Amino acid sequence: MAQHLELKRLSLGIVAGKPGPNGWDFISPYTAADFTYLQETDGMEWIQDVRRIKGLEDLHVDSVVEHCPPPMSKAMAMYVRFSSSIDNSFADFLRNEMVQR
């Protein structure tokens, strides 16, 4: 898609897991710089594909929040932490990579 379309605007809705009654209150979100490395980890490779889209004038990123159980594995903890980052640092990371300046 990135190679064949000339997109000017893109809206991404990314499913986010929000656990229990406290949600992300005690979760430290990833920073925008963290995504440079996280995009190469298992389950996060899709980020590399998305960021190949270049030259946008506008990028809108929203979390589509779904409730999930508290994390009981390292992978689920990583997903919940990622989820807490979508609207802010992950959106900043993608804008920095994809929006023309």
OpenMM code with the backbone's topology and positions (N, CA, C; nanometers):
from openmm import Vec3, app, unit

residues = "MET ALA GLN HIS LEU GLU LEU LYS ARG LEU SER LEU GLY ILE VAL ALA GLY LYS PRO GLY PRO ASN GLY TRP ASP PHE ILE SER PRO TYR THR ALA ALA ASP PHE THR TYR LEU GLN GLU THR ASP GLY MET GLU TRP ILE GLN ASP VAL ARG ARG ILE LYS GLY LEU GLU ASP LEU HIS VAL ASP SER VAL VAL GLU HIS CYS PRO PRO PRO MET SER LYS ALA MET ALA MET TYR VAL ARG PHE SER SER SER ILE ASP ASN SER PHE ALA ASP PHE LEU ARG ASN GLU MET VAL GLN ARG".split()
positions = [
    Vec3(0.0825, -0.1192, 0.0000),
    Vec3(0.0000, 0.0000, 0.0000),
    Vec3(0.0870, 0.1256, 0.0000),
    Vec3(0.1925, 0.1236, 0.0810),
    Vec3(0.2775, 0.2419, 0.0927),
    Vec3(0.3453, 0.2769, -0.0389),
    Vec3(0.3723, 0.1789, -0.1211),
    Vec3(0.4441, 0.2026, -0.2453),
    Vec3(0.3532, 0.2433, -0.3609),
    Vec3(0.2241, 0.2164, -0.3512),
    Vec3(0.1352, 0.2359, -0.4651),
    Vec3(0.0306, 0.3460, -0.4475),
    Vec3(0.0184, 0.3988, -0.3292),
    Vec3(-0.0797, 0.5048, -0.3059),
    Vec3(-0.0108, 0.6323, -0.2636),
    Vec3(-0.0691, 0.7426, -0.3017),
    Vec3(-0.0198, 0.8718, -0.2558),
    Vec3(-0.1231, 0.9284, -0.1598),
    Vec3(-0.1107, 0.8893, -0.0356),
    Vec3(-0.2051, 0.9330, 0.0671),
    Vec3(-0.1659, 1.0698, 0.1202),
    Vec3(-0.2658, 1.1514, 0.1489),
    Vec3(-0.2418, 1.2814, 0.2118),
    Vec3(-0.2832, 1.2797, 0.3585),
    Vec3(-0.3888, 1.2036, 0.3876),
    Vec3(-0.4400, 1.1947, 0.5238),
    Vec3(-0.4655, 1.0483, 0.5566),
    Vec3(-0.4407, 1.0147, 0.6837),
    Vec3(-0.4639, 0.8783, 0.7278),
    Vec3(-0.5132, 0.8809, 0.8718),
    Vec3(-0.6176, 0.8037, 0.8978),
    Vec3(-0.6678, 0.7844, 1.0343),
    Vec3(-0.6490, 0.6382, 1.0702),
    Vec3(-0.5821, 0.6144, 1.1810),
    Vec3(-0.5605, 0.4788, 1.2293),
    Vec3(-0.6349, 0.4586, 1.3602),
    Vec3(-0.7130, 0.3533, 1.3665),
    Vec3(-0.7761, 0.3114, 1.4907),
    Vec3(-0.7071, 0.1836, 1.5340),
    Vec3(-0.6418, 0.1859, 1.6481),
    Vec3(-0.5625, 0.0723, 1.6954),
    Vec3(-0.6275, 0.0171, 1.8215),
    Vec3(-0.6571, -0.1118, 1.8198),
    Vec3(-0.7227, -0.1761, 1.9339),
    Vec3(-0.6277, -0.1761, 2.0526),
    Vec3(-0.6798, -0.1269, 2.1648),
    Vec3(-0.6021, -0.1153, 2.2875),
    Vec3(-0.6696, -0.1956, 2.3982),
    Vec3(-0.5897, -0.2705, 2.4727),
    Vec3(-0.6412, -0.3459, 2.5868),
    Vec3(-0.6256, -0.2661, 2.7149),
    Vec3(-0.7366, -0.2478, 2.7855),
    Vec3(-0.7357, -0.1723, 2.9110),
    Vec3(-0.7858, -0.2641, 3.0219),
    Vec3(-0.6970, -0.3030, 3.1144),
    Vec3(-0.7332, -0.4029, 3.2150),
    Vec3(-0.7995, -0.3466, 3.3395),
    Vec3(-0.8855, -0.4291, 3.3978),
    Vec3(-0.9418, -0.4054, 3.5304),
    Vec3(-0.9958, -0.2671, 3.5573),
    Vec3(-1.0340, -0.2448, 3.6812),
    Vec3(-1.0968, -0.1172, 3.7187),
    Vec3(-1.0016, 0.0027, 3.7173),
    Vec3(-0.8716, -0.0216, 3.7320),
    Vec3(-0.7750, 0.0889, 3.7334),
    Vec3(-0.7161, 0.1184, 3.5966),
    Vec3(-0.7484, 0.0356, 3.4992),
    Vec3(-0.7024, 0.0605, 3.3632),
    Vec3(-0.5527, 0.0782, 3.3540),
    Vec3(-0.5111, 0.1929, 3.3019),
    Vec3(-0.3693, 0.2211, 3.2823),
    Vec3(-0.3130, 0.3131, 3.3900),
    Vec3(-0.3855, 0.3293, 3.5000),
    Vec3(-0.3429, 0.4229, 3.6041),
    Vec3(-0.2013, 0.3966, 3.6550),
    Vec3(-0.1628, 0.2700, 3.6637),
    Vec3(-0.0318, 0.2366, 3.7201),
    Vec3(0.0617, 0.1775, 3.6151),
    Vec3(0.0312, 0.2040, 3.4878),
    Vec3(0.1122, 0.1539, 3.3766),
    Vec3(0.1969, 0.2687, 3.3230),
    Vec3(0.3258, 0.2448, 3.3123),
    Vec3(0.4155, 0.3452, 3.2549),
    Vec3(0.4164, 0.3276, 3.1033),
    Vec3(0.3681, 0.4261, 3.0270),
    Vec3(0.3661, 0.4105, 2.8806),
    Vec3(0.5063, 0.4110, 2.8218),
    Vec3(0.5176, 0.3516, 2.7046),
    Vec3(0.6432, 0.3586, 2.6306),
    Vec3(0.6642, 0.5025, 2.5831),
    Vec3(0.7888, 0.5382, 2.5613),
    Vec3(0.8199, 0.6687, 2.5024),
    Vec3(0.8242, 0.6530, 2.3506),
    Vec3(0.8197, 0.7640, 2.2791),
    Vec3(0.8291, 0.7599, 2.1332),
    Vec3(0.9605, 0.6940, 2.0909),
    Vec3(1.0671, 0.7204, 2.1621),
    Vec3(1.1977, 0.6613, 2.1287),
    Vec3(1.1975, 0.5094, 2.1461),
    Vec3(1.1189, 0.4579, 2.2403),
    Vec3(1.1114, 0.3131, 2.2617),
    Vec3(1.0638, 0.2391, 2.1371),
    Vec3(0.9817, 0.3014, 2.0556),
    Vec3(0.9242, 0.2332, 1.9401),
    Vec3(1.0268, 0.2049, 1.8306),
    Vec3(1.1392, 0.2730, 1.8327),
    Vec3(1.2470, 0.2429, 1.7394),
    Vec3(1.2912, 0.0982, 1.7582),
    Vec3(1.2953, 0.0525, 1.8826),
    Vec3(1.3384, -0.0837, 1.9134),
    Vec3(1.2212, -0.1813, 1.9196),
    Vec3(1.1083, -0.1364, 1.9718),
    Vec3(0.9927, -0.2244, 1.9876),
    Vec3(0.9383, -0.2757, 1.8550),
    Vec3(0.9532, -0.1995, 1.7492),
    Vec3(0.9001, -0.2412, 1.6193),
    Vec3(0.9689, -0.3665, 1.5662),
    Vec3(1.0770, -0.4056, 1.6270),
    Vec3(1.1497, -0.5249, 1.5848),
    Vec3(1.1229, -0.6454, 1.6739),
    Vec3(1.0351, -0.6311, 1.7725),
    Vec3(1.0053, -0.7420, 1.8632),
    Vec3(0.8863, -0.8222, 1.8118),
    Vec3(0.8768, -0.9448, 1.8608),
    Vec3(0.7671, -1.0337, 1.8206),
    Vec3(0.6318, -0.9680, 1.8438),
    Vec3(0.5502, -0.9718, 1.7421),
    Vec3(0.4158, -0.9163, 1.7498),
    Vec3(0.4054, -0.7688, 1.7162),
    Vec3(0.5172, -0.7016, 1.7033),
    Vec3(0.5157, -0.5576, 1.6763),
    Vec3(0.5722, -0.5230, 1.5387),
    Vec3(0.5996, -0.6241, 1.4581),
    Vec3(0.6592, -0.6018, 1.3268),
    Vec3(0.5695, -0.5202, 1.2352),
    Vec3(0.4399, -0.5219, 1.2584),
    Vec3(0.3449, -0.4477, 1.1756),
    Vec3(0.3756, -0.2980, 1.1762),
    Vec3(0.4398, -0.2504, 1.2810),
    Vec3(0.4743, -0.1080, 1.2896),
    Vec3(0.5663, -0.0699, 1.1737),
    Vec3(0.6581, -0.1585, 1.1378),
    Vec3(0.7499, -0.1317, 1.0268),
    Vec3(0.6725, -0.1120, 0.8966),
    Vec3(0.5686, -0.1924, 0.8775),
    Vec3(0.4882, -0.1799, 0.7554),
    Vec3(0.4125, -0.0481, 0.7519),
    Vec3(0.3538, -0.0104, 0.8632),
    Vec3(0.2754, 0.1144, 0.8690),
    Vec3(0.3648, 0.2350, 0.8458),
    Vec3(0.4804, 0.2360, 0.9071),
    Vec3(0.5659, 0.3551, 0.8963),
    Vec3(0.6317, 0.3710, 0.7600),
    Vec3(0.6137, 0.2758, 0.6714),
    Vec3(0.6629, 0.2908, 0.5335),
    Vec3(0.5793, 0.3907, 0.4540),
    Vec3(0.4623, 0.4229, 0.5033),
    Vec3(0.3780, 0.5248, 0.4402),
    Vec3(0.4408, 0.6601, 0.4728),
    Vec3(0.4785, 0.7331, 0.3725),
    Vec3(0.5497, 0.8605, 0.3915),
    Vec3(0.4764, 0.9738, 0.3208),
    Vec3(0.5095, 1.0965, 0.3596),
    Vec3(0.4605, 1.2142, 0.2902),
    Vec3(0.3189, 1.2565, 0.3243),
    Vec3(0.2661, 1.2099, 0.4373),
    Vec3(0.1311, 1.2501, 0.4768),
    Vec3(0.1285, 1.3960, 0.5196),
    Vec3(0.0172, 1.4603, 0.4968),
    Vec3(-0.0048, 1.5950, 0.5496),
    Vec3(-0.0644, 1.5884, 0.6899),
    Vec3(-0.1413, 1.4817, 0.7141),
    Vec3(-0.2096, 1.4689, 0.8432),
    Vec3(-0.2214, 1.3216, 0.8794),
    Vec3(-0.1928, 1.2901, 1.0044),
    Vec3(-0.2080, 1.1549, 1.0569),
    Vec3(-0.2820, 1.1631, 1.1885),
    Vec3(-0.3906, 1.0914, 1.1971),
    Vec3(-0.4708, 1.0877, 1.3187),
    Vec3(-0.4661, 0.9450, 1.3735),
    Vec3(-0.4233, 0.9307, 1.4985),
    Vec3(-0.4110, 0.7995, 1.5626),
    Vec3(-0.4999, 0.7979, 1.6858),
    Vec3(-0.5872, 0.6982, 1.6930),
    Vec3(-0.6776, 0.6812, 1.8072),
    Vec3(-0.6727, 0.5391, 1.8579),
    Vec3(-0.6832, 0.5251, 1.9892),
    Vec3(-0.6972, 0.3907, 2.0453),
    Vec3(-0.8455, 0.3541, 2.0450),
    Vec3(-0.8724, 0.2304, 2.0087),
    Vec3(-1.0064, 0.1738, 2.0151),
    Vec3(-1.0020, 0.0827, 2.1372),
    Vec3(-1.0528, 0.1331, 2.2480),
    Vec3(-1.0332, 0.0679, 2.3772),
    Vec3(-1.1302, -0.0485, 2.3976),
    Vec3(-1.0705, -0.1621, 2.4302),
    Vec3(-1.1430, -0.2823, 2.4690),
    Vec3(-1.0924, -0.3222, 2.6075),
    Vec3(-1.1833, -0.3645, 2.6922),
    Vec3(-1.1402, -0.4093, 2.8246),
    Vec3(-1.0797, -0.5481, 2.8129),
    Vec3(-0.9760, -0.5723, 2.8921),
    Vec3(-0.9073, -0.7007, 2.8901),
    Vec3(-0.8749, -0.7402, 3.0341),
    Vec3(-0.8418, -0.8665, 3.0573),
    Vec3(-0.8038, -0.9072, 3.1929),
    Vec3(-0.6679, -0.8494, 3.2291),
    Vec3(-0.6370, -0.8448, 3.3571),
    Vec3(-0.5031, -0.8001, 3.3974),
    Vec3(-0.3977, -0.8906, 3.3333),
    Vec3(-0.2841, -0.8358, 3.2977),
    Vec3(-0.1815, -0.9153, 3.2306),
    Vec3(-0.1284, -1.0275, 3.3199),
    Vec3(-0.1229, -1.1476, 3.2624),
    Vec3(-0.0715, -1.2639, 3.3356),
    Vec3(0.0528, -1.3221, 3.2669),
    Vec3(0.0978, -1.2549, 3.1607),
    Vec3(0.2183, -1.2986, 3.0900),
    Vec3(0.2970, -1.1759, 3.0476),
    Vec3(0.4208, -1.1991, 3.0114),
    Vec3(0.5060, -1.0886, 2.9654),
    Vec3(0.4493, -1.0271, 2.8373),
    Vec3(0.3995, -1.1113, 2.7471),
    Vec3(0.3442, -1.0607, 2.6210),
    Vec3(0.2210, -0.9737, 2.6461),
    Vec3(0.1352, -1.0180, 2.7374),
    Vec3(0.0144, -0.9395, 2.7669),
    Vec3(0.0518, -0.8085, 2.8369),
    Vec3(0.1511, -0.8118, 2.9241),
    Vec3(0.1965, -0.6894, 2.9912),
    Vec3(0.2515, -0.5902, 2.8889),
    Vec3(0.3239, -0.6415, 2.7903),
    Vec3(0.3774, -0.5555, 2.6844),
    Vec3(0.2638, -0.4935, 2.6037),
    Vec3(0.1608, -0.5728, 2.5719),
    Vec3(0.0455, -0.5232, 2.4960),
    Vec3(-0.0288, -0.4145, 2.5745),
    Vec3(-0.0482, -0.4356, 2.7033),
    Vec3(-0.1182, -0.3364, 2.7849),
    Vec3(-0.0360, -0.2077, 2.7928),
    Vec3(0.0946, -0.2209, 2.8071),
    Vec3(0.1810, -0.1018, 2.8108),
    Vec3(0.1774, -0.0290, 2.6767),
    Vec3(0.1830, -0.1053, 2.5669),
    Vec3(0.1693, -0.0452, 2.4344),
    Vec3(0.0351, 0.0273, 2.4235),
    Vec3(-0.0698, -0.0371, 2.4695),
    Vec3(-0.2039, 0.0207, 2.4620),
    Vec3(-0.2110, 0.1549, 2.5322),
    Vec3(-0.1434, 0.1660, 2.6457),
    Vec3(-0.1451, 0.2924, 2.7203),
    Vec3(-0.0680, 0.4028, 2.6485),
    Vec3(0.0097, 0.3652, 2.5469),
    Vec3(0.0952, 0.4597, 2.4747),
    Vec3(0.0362, 0.5084, 2.3429),
    Vec3(-0.0693, 0.4440, 2.2946),
    Vec3(-0.1180, 0.4681, 2.1584),
    Vec3(-0.1499, 0.6141, 2.1314),
    Vec3(-0.2305, 0.6755, 2.2144),
    Vec3(-0.2786, 0.8116, 2.1872),
    Vec3(-0.1713, 0.9188, 2.1978),
    Vec3(-0.0631, 0.8888, 2.2653),
    Vec3(0.0386, 0.9915, 2.2875),
    Vec3(0.1717, 0.9570, 2.2213),
    Vec3(0.2549, 0.8808, 2.2894),
    Vec3(0.3902, 0.8588, 2.2377),
    Vec3(0.3936, 0.7773, 2.1092),
    Vec3(0.3039, 0.6784, 2.0934),
    Vec3(0.3031, 0.6028, 1.9685),
    Vec3(0.2558, 0.6913, 1.8534),
    Vec3(0.1545, 0.7715, 1.8776),
    Vec3(0.1078, 0.8652, 1.7748),
    Vec3(0.2193, 0.9629, 1.7373),
    Vec3(0.2932, 1.0124, 1.8358),
    Vec3(0.4062, 1.1028, 1.8083),
    Vec3(0.5132, 1.0332, 1.7250),
    Vec3(0.5444, 0.9085, 1.7593),
    Vec3(0.6436, 0.8316, 1.6838),
    Vec3(0.6020, 0.8195, 1.5376),
    Vec3(0.4761, 0.7801, 1.5136),
    Vec3(0.4291, 0.7634, 1.3761),
    Vec3(0.4273, 0.8957, 1.3005),
    Vec3(0.3825, 1.0025, 1.3637),
    Vec3(0.3812, 1.1331, 1.2968),
    Vec3(0.5230, 1.1747, 1.2555),
    Vec3(0.6171, 1.1529, 1.3437),
    Vec3(0.7554, 1.1876, 1.3140),
    Vec3(0.8082, 1.1093, 1.1944),
    Vec3(0.7638, 0.9871, 1.1779),
    Vec3(0.8086, 0.9003, 1.0686),
    Vec3(0.7325, 0.9241, 0.9374),
    Vec3(0.6056, 0.9630, 0.9457),
    Vec3(0.5175, 0.9563, 0.8299),
    Vec3(0.4687, 1.0907, 0.7744),
    Vec3(0.4693, 1.1929, 0.8560),
    Vec3(0.4139, 1.3220, 0.8127),
    Vec3(0.5258, 1.4085, 0.7561),
    Vec3(0.4975, 1.4649, 0.6392),
    Vec3(0.5973, 1.5521, 0.5752),
    Vec3(0.6149, 1.6793, 0.6555),
    Vec3(0.7345, 1.7319, 0.6492),
    Vec3(0.7651, 1.8559, 0.7252),
    Vec3(0.7988, 1.9663, 0.6303),
] * unit.nanometer
topology = app.Topology()
chain = topology.addChain("A")
for resn in residues:
    res = topology.addResidue(resn, chain)
    for name in ("N", "CA", "C"):
        topology.addAtom(name, app.Element.getBySymbol(name[0]), res)
